[in-house]
Amino acid sequence: MLEDLVASGVDDWVYAADAYGIAARTGTTGEALRLLAVGLVVDAVAAGLAIPGEYNGSAHAPWECTRGEAIERIAEAWREWGTGAPTPGAIVWLDLTAEGKALGEAVLNREAS
């Protein structure tokens, strides 16, 4: 799932709704789906594959906080959101790091073969 997430971020920013959609493909529902989607975003951030932030109307604006603080912010915002699918742009926007983009491109190249 993490590979799918970074592959989807090669050409555009990724947001919580993308992670939710990827996690939903497992057939998981309700609170378990929310936790799976949160975990997917947290994994990407913790691994240094994505930078959390928001869309400011023209660009990705990284949050000015530590990774740990960003993870707490994402988990809290998603807990407040509940178990339904986030709307596009809600909770967090992710911009891939160079490492995340390299992994995403490798996944896309592998799948194209």
Backbone as XML, in Angstrom:
<?xml version="1.0"?>
<chain id="A" units="angstrom">
  <residue number="1" name="MET">
    <atom name="N" x="0.814" y="-1.189" z="0.000"/>
    <atom name="CA" x="0.000" y="0.000" z="0.000"/>
    <atom name="C" x="0.863" y="1.260" z="0.000"/>
  </residue>
  <residue number="2" name="LEU">
    <atom name="N" x="1.975" y="1.213" z="0.717"/>
    <atom name="CA" x="2.859" y="2.378" z="0.757"/>
    <atom name="C" x="3.410" y="2.673" z="-0.631"/>
  </residue>
  <residue number="3" name="GLU">
    <atom name="N" x="3.744" y="1.630" z="-1.369"/>
    <atom name="CA" x="4.219" y="1.829" z="-2.744"/>
    <atom name="C" x="3.134" y="2.467" z="-3.605"/>
  </residue>
  <residue number="4" name="ASP">
    <atom name="N" x="1.900" y="2.040" z="-3.442"/>
    <atom name="CA" x="0.797" y="2.648" z="-4.198"/>
    <atom name="C" x="0.653" y="4.126" z="-3.858"/>
  </residue>
  <residue number="5" name="LEU">
    <atom name="N" x="0.807" y="4.442" z="-2.582"/>
    <atom name="CA" x="0.672" y="5.827" z="-2.155"/>
    <atom name="C" x="1.752" y="6.711" z="-2.779"/>
  </residue>
  <residue number="6" name="VAL">
    <atom name="N" x="2.998" y="6.271" z="-2.716"/>
    <atom name="CA" x="4.066" y="7.112" z="-3.286"/>
    <atom name="C" x="4.000" y="7.126" z="-4.814"/>
  </residue>
  <residue number="7" name="ALA">
    <atom name="N" x="3.569" y="6.043" z="-5.416"/>
    <atom name="CA" x="3.413" y="6.043" z="-6.877"/>
    <atom name="C" x="2.367" y="7.066" z="-7.297"/>
  </residue>
  <residue number="8" name="SER">
    <atom name="N" x="1.313" y="7.197" z="-6.509"/>
    <atom name="CA" x="0.277" y="8.172" z="-6.856"/>
    <atom name="C" x="0.744" y="9.601" z="-6.644"/>
  </residue>
  <residue number="9" name="GLY">
    <atom name="N" x="1.823" y="9.781" z="-5.900"/>
    <atom name="CA" x="2.343" y="11.114" z="-5.634"/>
    <atom name="C" x="3.446" y="11.570" z="-6.557"/>
  </residue>
  <residue number="10" name="VAL">
    <atom name="N" x="3.804" y="10.772" z="-7.537"/>
    <atom name="CA" x="4.887" y="11.141" z="-8.451"/>
    <atom name="C" x="4.533" y="12.387" z="-9.252"/>
  </residue>
  <residue number="11" name="ASP">
    <atom name="N" x="3.320" y="12.484" z="-9.717"/>
    <atom name="CA" x="2.910" y="13.599" z="-10.579"/>
    <atom name="C" x="2.048" y="14.647" z="-9.887"/>
  </residue>
  <residue number="12" name="ASP">
    <atom name="N" x="1.646" y="14.395" z="-8.655"/>
    <atom name="CA" x="0.767" y="15.335" z="-7.966"/>
    <atom name="C" x="0.883" y="15.092" z="-6.468"/>
  </residue>
  <residue number="13" name="TRP">
    <atom name="N" x="0.430" y="16.039" z="-5.679"/>
    <atom name="CA" x="0.422" y="15.838" z="-4.238"/>
    <atom name="C" x="-0.595" y="14.773" z="-3.885"/>
  </residue>
  <residue number="14" name="VAL">
    <atom name="N" x="-0.384" y="14.161" z="-2.745"/>
    <atom name="CA" x="-1.273" y="13.119" z="-2.245"/>
    <atom name="C" x="-1.972" y="13.679" z="-1.009"/>
  </residue>
  <residue number="15" name="TYR">
    <atom name="N" x="-3.222" y="13.327" z="-0.816"/>
    <atom name="CA" x="-3.906" y="13.777" z="0.387"/>
    <atom name="C" x="-4.572" y="12.598" z="1.078"/>
  </residue>
  <residue number="16" name="ALA">
    <atom name="N" x="-5.149" y="12.858" z="2.221"/>
    <atom name="CA" x="-5.710" y="11.795" z="3.059"/>
    <atom name="C" x="-6.728" y="10.943" z="2.310"/>
  </residue>
  <residue number="17" name="ALA">
    <atom name="N" x="-7.537" y="11.554" z="1.460"/>
    <atom name="CA" x="-8.535" y="10.792" z="0.706"/>
    <atom name="C" x="-7.879" y="9.744" z="-0.189"/>
  </residue>
  <residue number="18" name="ASP">
    <atom name="N" x="-6.699" y="10.055" z="-0.721"/>
    <atom name="CA" x="-5.974" y="9.070" z="-1.540"/>
    <atom name="C" x="-5.584" y="7.859" z="-0.694"/>
  </residue>
  <residue number="19" name="ALA">
    <atom name="N" x="-5.035" y="8.131" z="0.493"/>
    <atom name="CA" x="-4.632" y="7.044" z="1.386"/>
    <atom name="C" x="-5.849" y="6.217" z="1.802"/>
  </residue>
  <residue number="20" name="TYR">
    <atom name="N" x="-6.952" y="6.872" z="2.063"/>
    <atom name="CA" x="-8.187" y="6.181" z="2.442"/>
    <atom name="C" x="-8.635" y="5.256" z="1.308"/>
  </residue>
  <residue number="21" name="GLY">
    <atom name="N" x="-8.577" y="5.745" z="0.078"/>
    <atom name="CA" x="-8.974" y="4.933" z="-1.070"/>
    <atom name="C" x="-8.081" y="3.724" z="-1.256"/>
  </residue>
  <residue number="22" name="ILE">
    <atom name="N" x="-6.799" y="3.912" z="-1.068"/>
    <atom name="CA" x="-5.861" y="2.794" z="-1.192"/>
    <atom name="C" x="-6.137" y="1.768" z="-0.092"/>
  </residue>
  <residue number="23" name="ALA">
    <atom name="N" x="-6.328" y="2.238" z="1.130"/>
    <atom name="CA" x="-6.598" y="1.332" z="2.249"/>
    <atom name="C" x="-7.934" y="0.613" z="2.074"/>
  </residue>
  <residue number="24" name="ALA">
    <atom name="N" x="-8.913" y="1.288" z="1.483"/>
    <atom name="CA" x="-10.239" y="0.689" z="1.291"/>
    <atom name="C" x="-10.193" y="-0.505" z="0.346"/>
  </residue>
  <residue number="25" name="ARG">
    <atom name="N" x="-9.191" y="-0.543" z="-0.522"/>
    <atom name="CA" x="-9.079" y="-1.675" z="-1.458"/>
    <atom name="C" x="-8.862" y="-3.002" z="-0.741"/>
  </residue>
  <residue number="26" name="THR">
    <atom name="N" x="-8.482" y="-2.957" z="0.536"/>
    <atom name="CA" x="-8.272" y="-4.192" z="1.300"/>
    <atom name="C" x="-9.575" y="-4.827" z="1.737"/>
  </residue>
  <residue number="27" name="GLY">
    <atom name="N" x="-10.683" y="-4.073" z="1.608"/>
    <atom name="CA" x="-11.971" y="-4.570" z="2.058"/>
    <atom name="C" x="-12.261" y="-4.223" z="3.513"/>
  </residue>
  <residue number="28" name="THR">
    <atom name="N" x="-11.335" y="-3.562" z="4.160"/>
    <atom name="CA" x="-11.500" y="-3.130" z="5.540"/>
    <atom name="C" x="-12.540" y="-2.010" z="5.588"/>
  </residue>
  <residue number="29" name="THR">
    <atom name="N" x="-13.277" y="-1.919" z="6.687"/>
    <atom name="CA" x="-14.298" y="-0.883" z="6.821"/>
    <atom name="C" x="-14.248" y="-0.255" z="8.207"/>
  </residue>
  <residue number="30" name="GLY">
    <atom name="N" x="-14.993" y="0.821" z="8.376"/>
    <atom name="CA" x="-15.179" y="1.447" z="9.680"/>
    <atom name="C" x="-13.895" y="1.935" z="10.320"/>
  </residue>
  <residue number="31" name="GLU">
    <atom name="N" x="-13.812" y="1.760" z="11.630"/>
    <atom name="CA" x="-12.661" y="2.236" z="12.408"/>
    <atom name="C" x="-11.367" y="1.565" z="11.952"/>
  </residue>
  <residue number="32" name="ALA">
    <atom name="N" x="-11.423" y="0.309" z="11.591"/>
    <atom name="CA" x="-10.219" y="-0.387" z="11.125"/>
    <atom name="C" x="-9.694" y="0.242" z="9.832"/>
  </residue>
  <residue number="33" name="LEU">
    <atom name="N" x="-10.585" y="0.672" z="8.968"/>
    <atom name="CA" x="-10.172" y="1.337" z="7.731"/>
    <atom name="C" x="-9.529" y="2.685" z="8.043"/>
  </residue>
  <residue number="34" name="ARG">
    <atom name="N" x="-10.124" y="3.439" z="8.953"/>
    <atom name="CA" x="-9.543" y="4.723" z="9.336"/>
    <atom name="C" x="-8.134" y="4.527" z="9.878"/>
  </residue>
  <residue number="35" name="LEU">
    <atom name="N" x="-7.983" y="3.550" z="10.763"/>
    <atom name="CA" x="-6.663" y="3.294" z="11.353"/>
    <atom name="C" x="-5.653" y="2.840" z="10.308"/>
  </residue>
  <residue number="36" name="LEU">
    <atom name="N" x="-6.084" y="2.041" z="9.364"/>
    <atom name="CA" x="-5.200" y="1.588" z="8.288"/>
    <atom name="C" x="-4.747" y="2.765" z="7.426"/>
  </residue>
  <residue number="37" name="ALA">
    <atom name="N" x="-5.676" y="3.649" z="7.095"/>
    <atom name="CA" x="-5.341" y="4.818" z="6.282"/>
    <atom name="C" x="-4.415" y="5.777" z="7.030"/>
  </residue>
  <residue number="38" name="VAL">
    <atom name="N" x="-4.706" y="6.013" z="8.302"/>
    <atom name="CA" x="-3.825" y="6.858" z="9.119"/>
    <atom name="C" x="-2.431" y="6.239" z="9.167"/>
  </residue>
  <residue number="39" name="GLY">
    <atom name="N" x="-2.373" y="4.952" z="9.387"/>
    <atom name="CA" x="-1.085" y="4.254" z="9.447"/>
    <atom name="C" x="-0.302" y="4.374" z="8.149"/>
  </residue>
  <residue number="40" name="LEU">
    <atom name="N" x="-0.994" y="4.341" z="7.050"/>
    <atom name="CA" x="-0.341" y="4.476" z="5.746"/>
    <atom name="C" x="0.303" y="5.856" z="5.606"/>
  </residue>
  <residue number="41" name="VAL">
    <atom name="N" x="-0.428" y="6.892" z="5.973"/>
    <atom name="CA" x="0.111" y="8.252" z="5.905"/>
    <atom name="C" x="1.265" y="8.405" z="6.892"/>
  </residue>
  <residue number="42" name="VAL">
    <atom name="N" x="1.091" y="7.892" z="8.090"/>
    <atom name="CA" x="2.134" y="7.975" z="9.109"/>
    <atom name="C" x="3.395" y="7.259" z="8.636"/>
  </residue>
  <residue number="43" name="ASP">
    <atom name="N" x="3.241" y="6.094" z="8.030"/>
    <atom name="CA" x="4.400" y="5.361" z="7.505"/>
    <atom name="C" x="5.159" y="6.195" z="6.478"/>
  </residue>
  <residue number="44" name="ALA">
    <atom name="N" x="4.439" y="6.838" z="5.580"/>
    <atom name="CA" x="5.088" y="7.651" z="4.546"/>
    <atom name="C" x="5.853" y="8.817" z="5.163"/>
  </residue>
  <residue number="45" name="VAL">
    <atom name="N" x="5.266" y="9.451" z="6.153"/>
    <atom name="CA" x="5.917" y="10.587" z="6.815"/>
    <atom name="C" x="7.097" y="10.116" z="7.655"/>
  </residue>
  <residue number="46" name="ALA">
    <atom name="N" x="6.886" y="9.082" z="8.475"/>
    <atom name="CA" x="7.932" y="8.579" z="9.360"/>
    <atom name="C" x="9.142" y="8.048" z="8.584"/>
  </residue>
  <residue number="47" name="ALA">
    <atom name="N" x="8.894" y="7.470" z="7.416"/>
    <atom name="CA" x="9.976" y="6.923" z="6.589"/>
    <atom name="C" x="10.696" y="8.002" z="5.788"/>
  </residue>
  <residue number="48" name="GLY">
    <atom name="N" x="10.228" y="9.229" z="5.884"/>
    <atom name="CA" x="10.861" y="10.310" z="5.137"/>
    <atom name="C" x="10.533" y="10.296" z="3.655"/>
  </residue>
  <residue number="49" name="LEU">
    <atom name="N" x="9.420" y="9.660" z="3.298"/>
    <atom name="CA" x="9.017" y="9.591" z="1.893"/>
    <atom name="C" x="8.109" y="10.744" z="1.494"/>
  </residue>
  <residue number="50" name="ALA">
    <atom name="N" x="7.488" y="11.387" z="2.483"/>
    <atom name="CA" x="6.545" y="12.457" z="2.202"/>
    <atom name="C" x="6.628" y="13.542" z="3.271"/>
  </residue>
  <residue number="51" name="ILE">
    <atom name="N" x="6.364" y="14.754" z="2.845"/>
    <atom name="CA" x="6.361" y="15.908" z="3.735"/>
    <atom name="C" x="4.910" y="16.352" z="3.929"/>
  </residue>
  <residue number="52" name="PRO">
    <atom name="N" x="4.428" y="16.353" z="5.165"/>
    <atom name="CA" x="3.048" y="16.762" z="5.403"/>
    <atom name="C" x="2.898" y="18.276" z="5.357"/>
  </residue>
  <residue number="53" name="GLY">
    <atom name="N" x="1.736" y="18.709" z="4.935"/>
    <atom name="CA" x="1.450" y="20.131" z="4.886"/>
    <atom name="C" x="0.042" y="20.348" z="4.405"/>
  </residue>
  <residue number="54" name="GLU">
    <atom name="N" x="-0.168" y="21.495" z="3.791"/>
    <atom name="CA" x="-1.483" y="21.816" z="3.248"/>
    <atom name="C" x="-1.317" y="22.538" z="1.928"/>
  </residue>
  <residue number="55" name="TYR">
    <atom name="N" x="-2.395" y="22.631" z="1.221"/>
    <atom name="CA" x="-2.422" y="23.353" z="-0.045"/>
    <atom name="C" x="-2.833" y="24.785" z="0.270"/>
  </residue>
  <residue number="56" name="ASN">
    <atom name="N" x="-2.004" y="25.743" z="-0.138"/>
    <atom name="CA" x="-2.287" y="27.136" z="0.206"/>
    <atom name="C" x="-2.971" y="27.906" z="-0.921"/>
  </residue>
  <residue number="57" name="GLY">
    <atom name="N" x="-3.454" y="27.206" z="-1.917"/>
    <atom name="CA" x="-4.124" y="27.851" z="-3.035"/>
    <atom name="C" x="-3.297" y="27.855" z="-4.301"/>
  </residue>
  <residue number="58" name="SER">
    <atom name="N" x="-1.989" y="27.678" z="-4.139"/>
    <atom name="CA" x="-1.133" y="27.624" z="-5.321"/>
    <atom name="C" x="0.010" y="26.624" z="-5.197"/>
  </residue>
  <residue number="59" name="ALA">
    <atom name="N" x="0.311" y="26.199" z="-3.979"/>
    <atom name="CA" x="1.442" y="25.297" z="-3.786"/>
    <atom name="C" x="1.264" y="24.493" z="-2.500"/>
  </residue>
  <residue number="60" name="HIS">
    <atom name="N" x="2.106" y="23.482" z="-2.349"/>
    <atom name="CA" x="2.147" y="22.713" z="-1.105"/>
    <atom name="C" x="2.896" y="23.555" z="-0.073"/>
  </residue>
  <residue number="61" name="ALA">
    <atom name="N" x="2.294" y="23.730" z="1.087"/>
    <atom name="CA" x="2.920" y="24.484" z="2.176"/>
    <atom name="C" x="3.224" y="23.525" z="3.317"/>
  </residue>
  <residue number="62" name="PRO">
    <atom name="N" x="4.501" y="23.129" z="3.452"/>
    <atom name="CA" x="4.855" y="22.190" z="4.525"/>
    <atom name="C" x="4.530" y="22.768" z="5.903"/>
  </residue>
  <residue number="63" name="TRP">
    <atom name="N" x="4.094" y="21.900" z="6.789"/>
    <atom name="CA" x="3.856" y="22.321" z="8.157"/>
    <atom name="C" x="5.197" y="22.592" z="8.817"/>
  </residue>
  <residue number="64" name="GLU">
    <atom name="N" x="5.252" y="23.603" z="9.614"/>
    <atom name="CA" x="6.475" y="23.928" z="10.344"/>
    <atom name="C" x="6.420" y="23.255" z="11.705"/>
  </residue>
  <residue number="65" name="CYS">
    <atom name="N" x="6.804" y="21.993" z="11.711"/>
    <atom name="CA" x="6.822" y="21.201" z="12.934"/>
    <atom name="C" x="7.705" y="19.976" z="12.697"/>
  </residue>
  <residue number="66" name="THR">
    <atom name="N" x="7.967" y="19.243" z="13.748"/>
    <atom name="CA" x="8.752" y="18.014" z="13.607"/>
    <atom name="C" x="7.887" y="16.924" z="12.988"/>
  </residue>
  <residue number="67" name="ARG">
    <atom name="N" x="8.530" y="15.863" z="12.554"/>
    <atom name="CA" x="7.765" y="14.722" z="12.028"/>
    <atom name="C" x="6.808" y="14.191" z="13.079"/>
  </residue>
  <residue number="68" name="GLY">
    <atom name="N" x="7.302" y="14.074" z="14.309"/>
    <atom name="CA" x="6.467" y="13.571" z="15.396"/>
    <atom name="C" x="5.248" y="14.443" z="15.626"/>
  </residue>
  <residue number="69" name="GLU">
    <atom name="N" x="5.442" y="15.759" z="15.619"/>
    <atom name="CA" x="4.318" y="16.679" z="15.788"/>
    <atom name="C" x="3.341" y="16.564" z="14.620"/>
  </residue>
  <residue number="70" name="ALA">
    <atom name="N" x="3.877" y="16.392" z="13.407"/>
    <atom name="CA" x="3.023" y="16.243" z="12.230"/>
    <atom name="C" x="2.197" y="14.966" z="12.325"/>
  </residue>
  <residue number="71" name="ILE">
    <atom name="N" x="2.817" y="13.901" z="12.779"/>
    <atom name="CA" x="2.106" y="12.628" z="12.928"/>
    <atom name="C" x="0.989" y="12.773" z="13.955"/>
  </residue>
  <residue number="72" name="GLU">
    <atom name="N" x="1.265" y="13.434" z="15.063"/>
    <atom name="CA" x="0.227" y="13.675" z="16.069"/>
    <atom name="C" x="-0.909" y="14.514" z="15.482"/>
  </residue>
  <residue number="73" name="ARG">
    <atom name="N" x="-0.558" y="15.514" z="14.709"/>
    <atom name="CA" x="-1.557" y="16.393" z="14.090"/>
    <atom name="C" x="-2.449" y="15.614" z="13.126"/>
  </residue>
  <residue number="74" name="ILE">
    <atom name="N" x="-1.833" y="14.757" z="12.327"/>
    <atom name="CA" x="-2.591" y="13.940" z="11.375"/>
    <atom name="C" x="-3.521" y="12.986" z="12.117"/>
  </residue>
  <residue number="75" name="ALA">
    <atom name="N" x="-2.981" y="12.294" z="13.124"/>
    <atom name="CA" x="-3.796" y="11.331" z="13.875"/>
    <atom name="C" x="-4.970" y="12.020" z="14.555"/>
  </residue>
  <residue number="76" name="GLU">
    <atom name="N" x="-4.738" y="13.176" z="15.161"/>
    <atom name="CA" x="-5.812" y="13.902" z="15.843"/>
    <atom name="C" x="-6.861" y="14.411" z="14.862"/>
  </residue>
  <residue number="77" name="ALA">
    <atom name="N" x="-6.412" y="14.987" z="13.756"/>
    <atom name="CA" x="-7.353" y="15.505" z="12.760"/>
    <atom name="C" x="-8.202" y="14.374" z="12.188"/>
  </residue>
  <residue number="78" name="TRP">
    <atom name="N" x="-7.583" y="13.218" z="11.968"/>
    <atom name="CA" x="-8.332" y="12.097" z="11.408"/>
    <atom name="C" x="-9.281" y="11.506" z="12.443"/>
  </residue>
  <residue number="79" name="ARG">
    <atom name="N" x="-8.874" y="11.512" z="13.703"/>
    <atom name="CA" x="-9.761" y="11.037" z="14.771"/>
    <atom name="C" x="-11.005" y="11.939" z="14.831"/>
  </residue>
  <residue number="80" name="GLU">
    <atom name="N" x="-10.780" y="13.248" z="14.729"/>
    <atom name="CA" x="-11.898" y="14.193" z="14.728"/>
    <atom name="C" x="-12.771" y="14.026" z="13.483"/>
  </residue>
  <residue number="81" name="TRP">
    <atom name="N" x="-12.159" y="13.665" z="12.363"/>
    <atom name="CA" x="-12.911" y="13.485" z="11.116"/>
    <atom name="C" x="-13.880" y="12.324" z="11.236"/>
  </residue>
  <residue number="82" name="GLY">
    <atom name="N" x="-13.430" y="11.261" z="11.877"/>
    <atom name="CA" x="-14.267" y="10.077" z="12.025"/>
    <atom name="C" x="-13.895" y="8.994" z="11.036"/>
  </residue>
  <residue number="83" name="THR">
    <atom name="N" x="-14.822" y="8.073" z="10.816"/>
    <atom name="CA" x="-14.512" y="6.885" z="10.010"/>
    <atom name="C" x="-14.883" y="7.012" z="8.545"/>
  </residue>
  <residue number="84" name="GLY">
    <atom name="N" x="-15.551" y="8.077" z="8.169"/>
    <atom name="CA" x="-15.917" y="8.247" z="6.769"/>
    <atom name="C" x="-14.736" y="8.681" z="5.920"/>
  </residue>
  <residue number="85" name="ALA">
    <atom name="N" x="-14.913" y="8.600" z="4.628"/>
    <atom name="CA" x="-13.867" y="9.006" z="3.695"/>
    <atom name="C" x="-13.625" y="10.509" z="3.799"/>
  </residue>
  <residue number="86" name="PRO">
    <atom name="N" x="-12.375" y="10.916" z="3.945"/>
    <atom name="CA" x="-12.086" y="12.352" z="3.960"/>
    <atom name="C" x="-12.380" y="12.961" z="2.587"/>
  </residue>
  <residue number="87" name="THR">
    <atom name="N" x="-12.792" y="14.190" z="2.593"/>
    <atom name="CA" x="-12.974" y="14.877" z="1.321"/>
    <atom name="C" x="-11.604" y="15.221" z="0.759"/>
  </residue>
  <residue number="88" name="PRO">
    <atom name="N" x="-11.494" y="15.374" z="-0.547"/>
    <atom name="CA" x="-10.198" y="15.735" z="-1.127"/>
    <atom name="C" x="-9.655" y="17.015" z="-0.486"/>
  </residue>
  <residue number="89" name="GLY">
    <atom name="N" x="-8.423" y="16.916" z="-0.014"/>
    <atom name="CA" x="-7.770" y="18.059" z="0.607"/>
    <atom name="C" x="-7.925" y="18.140" z="2.110"/>
  </residue>
  <residue number="90" name="ALA">
    <atom name="N" x="-8.809" y="17.324" z="2.697"/>
    <atom name="CA" x="-8.990" y="17.353" z="4.152"/>
    <atom name="C" x="-7.822" y="16.667" z="4.854"/>
  </residue>
  <residue number="91" name="ILE">
    <atom name="N" x="-7.566" y="17.033" z="6.046"/>
    <atom name="CA" x="-6.631" y="16.445" z="7.008"/>
    <atom name="C" x="-5.169" y="16.766" z="6.695"/>
  </residue>
  <residue number="92" name="VAL">
    <atom name="N" x="-4.657" y="16.353" z="5.554"/>
    <atom name="CA" x="-3.240" y="16.585" z="5.243"/>
    <atom name="C" x="-2.999" y="16.443" z="3.740"/>
  </residue>
  <residue number="93" name="TRP">
    <atom name="N" x="-2.058" y="17.216" z="3.263"/>
    <atom name="CA" x="-1.539" y="17.066" z="1.903"/>
    <atom name="C" x="-0.103" y="16.580" z="2.043"/>
  </residue>
  <residue number="94" name="LEU">
    <atom name="N" x="0.311" y="15.679" z="1.197"/>
    <atom name="CA" x="1.669" y="15.144" z="1.223"/>
    <atom name="C" x="2.401" y="15.487" z="-0.068"/>
  </residue>
  <residue number="95" name="ASP">
    <atom name="N" x="3.603" y="15.979" z="0.087"/>
    <atom name="CA" x="4.490" y="16.218" z="-1.048"/>
    <atom name="C" x="5.631" y="15.226" z="-0.909"/>
  </residue>
  <residue number="96" name="LEU">
    <atom name="N" x="5.925" y="14.472" z="-1.937"/>
    <atom name="CA" x="6.980" y="13.469" z="-1.844"/>
    <atom name="C" x="8.348" y="14.112" z="-1.703"/>
  </residue>
  <residue number="97" name="THR">
    <atom name="N" x="9.189" y="13.470" z="-0.911"/>
    <atom name="CA" x="10.599" y="13.837" z="-0.843"/>
    <atom name="C" x="11.286" y="13.235" z="-2.070"/>
  </residue>
  <residue number="98" name="ALA">
    <atom name="N" x="12.561" y="13.535" z="-2.247"/>
    <atom name="CA" x="13.308" y="12.946" z="-3.365"/>
    <atom name="C" x="13.304" y="11.423" z="-3.246"/>
  </residue>
  <residue number="99" name="GLU">
    <atom name="N" x="13.438" y="10.918" z="-2.029"/>
    <atom name="CA" x="13.421" y="9.472" z="-1.808"/>
    <atom name="C" x="12.040" y="8.892" z="-2.139"/>
  </residue>
  <residue number="100" name="GLY">
    <atom name="N" x="10.992" y="9.573" z="-1.739"/>
    <atom name="CA" x="9.638" y="9.117" z="-2.038"/>
    <atom name="C" x="9.360" y="9.116" z="-3.527"/>
  </residue>
  <residue number="101" name="LYS">
    <atom name="N" x="9.819" y="10.167" z="-4.199"/>
    <atom name="CA" x="9.612" y="10.258" z="-5.648"/>
    <atom name="C" x="10.380" y="9.143" z="-6.370"/>
  </residue>
  <residue number="102" name="ALA">
    <atom name="N" x="11.613" y="8.866" z="-5.925"/>
    <atom name="CA" x="12.403" y="7.791" z="-6.540"/>
    <atom name="C" x="11.706" y="6.445" z="-6.367"/>
  </residue>
  <residue number="103" name="LEU">
    <atom name="N" x="11.176" y="6.190" z="-5.176"/>
    <atom name="CA" x="10.456" y="4.940" z="-4.944"/>
    <atom name="C" x="9.193" y="4.888" z="-5.800"/>
  </residue>
  <residue number="104" name="GLY">
    <atom name="N" x="8.453" y="5.978" z="-5.839"/>
    <atom name="CA" x="7.236" y="6.023" z="-6.650"/>
    <atom name="C" x="7.516" y="5.780" z="-8.122"/>
  </residue>
  <residue number="105" name="GLU">
    <atom name="N" x="8.574" y="6.387" z="-8.640"/>
    <atom name="CA" x="8.939" y="6.184" z="-10.045"/>
    <atom name="C" x="9.363" y="4.743" z="-10.296"/>
  </residue>
  <residue number="106" name="ALA">
    <atom name="N" x="10.089" y="4.145" z="-9.343"/>
    <atom name="CA" x="10.489" y="2.740" z="-9.492"/>
    <atom name="C" x="9.262" y="1.835" z="-9.527"/>
  </residue>
  <residue number="107" name="VAL">
    <atom name="N" x="8.281" y="2.129" z="-8.705"/>
    <atom name="CA" x="7.047" y="1.331" z="-8.680"/>
    <atom name="C" x="6.323" y="1.477" z="-10.025"/>
  </residue>
  <residue number="108" name="LEU">
    <atom name="N" x="6.188" y="2.693" z="-10.517"/>
    <atom name="CA" x="5.517" y="2.905" z="-11.801"/>
    <atom name="C" x="6.253" y="2.217" z="-12.944"/>
  </residue>
  <residue number="109" name="ASN">
    <atom name="N" x="7.572" y="2.271" z="-12.930"/>
    <atom name="CA" x="8.372" y="1.603" z="-13.977"/>
    <atom name="C" x="8.205" y="0.090" z="-13.897"/>
  </residue>
  <residue number="110" name="ARG">
    <atom name="N" x="8.201" y="-0.444" z="-12.674"/>
    <atom name="CA" x="8.033" y="-1.885" z="-12.504"/>
    <atom name="C" x="6.659" y="-2.325" z="-12.995"/>
  </residue>
  <residue number="111" name="GLU">
    <atom name="N" x="5.634" y="-1.549" z="-12.687"/>
    <atom name="CA" x="4.279" y="-1.914" z="-13.102"/>
    <atom name="C" x="4.058" y="-1.757" z="-14.590"/>
  </residue>
  <residue number="112" name="ALA">
    <atom name="N" x="4.848" y="-0.891" z="-15.231"/>
    <atom name="CA" x="4.726" y="-0.687" z="-16.676"/>
    <atom name="C" x="5.367" y="-1.821" z="-17.458"/>
  </residue>
  <residue number="113" name="SER">
    <atom name="N" x="6.248" y="-2.569" z="-16.813"/>
    <atom name="CA" x="6.978" y="-3.662" z="-17.489"/>
    <atom name="C" x="6.119" y="-4.883" z="-17.669"/>
  </residue>
</chain>
